[in-house]
Amino acid sequence: MYNITQVVAQDDYSLELQFSNGEKRLFDVKPYLDKGIFVELKDVNYFNKVRVALGTVQWPNEQDFGPATLYLESKSLEPAQR
């Protein structure tokens, strides 16, 4: 699986991700916002504090998603190859 090399928080509670293979993908965090440790991410100021850590993304209070989840549940931002 590929590691995360860049992350940018979006206004709609999604994350624009760049993976170590150069691929850019968009991960929607909204389905997780009412679940356990992720409730804190509803605060947009806190959500925007996301950073790359240990090949994945993490927030200050150590909420994170594994790189496999981020890859498999995200959508490509690249144009489809024909």
C-alpha positions, 0 to 999 in steps of 0.5 A: 500500500502507498503512504500519504505524502501530502494532505490538504483539508477541504471546506466540505470535510474531505481531504485531498491526498497525495500518495507516494505513487504520485496519485492524488485522491479525495477522501470524504471524512463526513461519514465518520464525523458522528463516530467515536473519536472522530466527533472532534473533527466536526470543529472545522478549525480542528479538522484543518489541523490535519497533517501527514504523520508516519505515512498517513494523516493525523490530527493533534489528538491522534485521530487517524486513518490508515493509508489503506482505508484512505486509498480504498475509500477515496476517489481519484482526482486524476482524469481517467486513462483511455 
